[in-house]
């Protein structure tokens, strides 16, 4: 709850553990959680830990992935599992971005 608020200004509740995976640093573990954010909150990115944060509906997320506007993490990552848990199923794996075009996400 504290991390989300510090990095985005968003208040969350109902935090629950979802998954974990090894972290690249020795003997470390990355933990993944889901939480609920009450509607109507404005995101205020701190720019120290995050560069971008965006609200998506499920339809908007799928459309952004399908058009290549948004690249999401690969299927083996905890980030992908968190997103697909919220989405309610598997998402398409987008093709690599065009050369010279940075991926968002």
C-alpha positions, 0 to 999 in steps of 0.5 A, a space after each residue: 500500500 505504501 509503495 503504490 502510494 509513494 510512487 503513484 499517489 494512488 491509495 489501494 486497499 484489499 491487498 493480496 498476494 498473487 505470486 513470486 519469482 526469483 529476483 536477479 540480485 543474489 538470494 532475493 525474491 520478487 513478490 507480486 500482489 493485487 490490490 483494489 484502487 477506489 475509482 476516481 483517483 488521479 495518478 501522480 508518477 514520482 519519476 524516481 521509481 516509475 516513468 509512467 503509469 496509466 489507467 486502462 479498462 480491459 478493452 483499452 488494454 487489449 486494444 493497446 496491445 493489439 495495435 502495438 501501442 503497448 508492450 507488456 512483459 513476457 509470459 514467464 514474468 510475474 508482471 505478466 501474471 499480475 496483469 493477466 490475473 486482473 484481465 481475467 485470462 491470457 493476453 496476446 504476446 505482441 510482436 517486437 516493436 518496429 526498429 527505432 520505435 520505443 515500446 511503452 509499458 
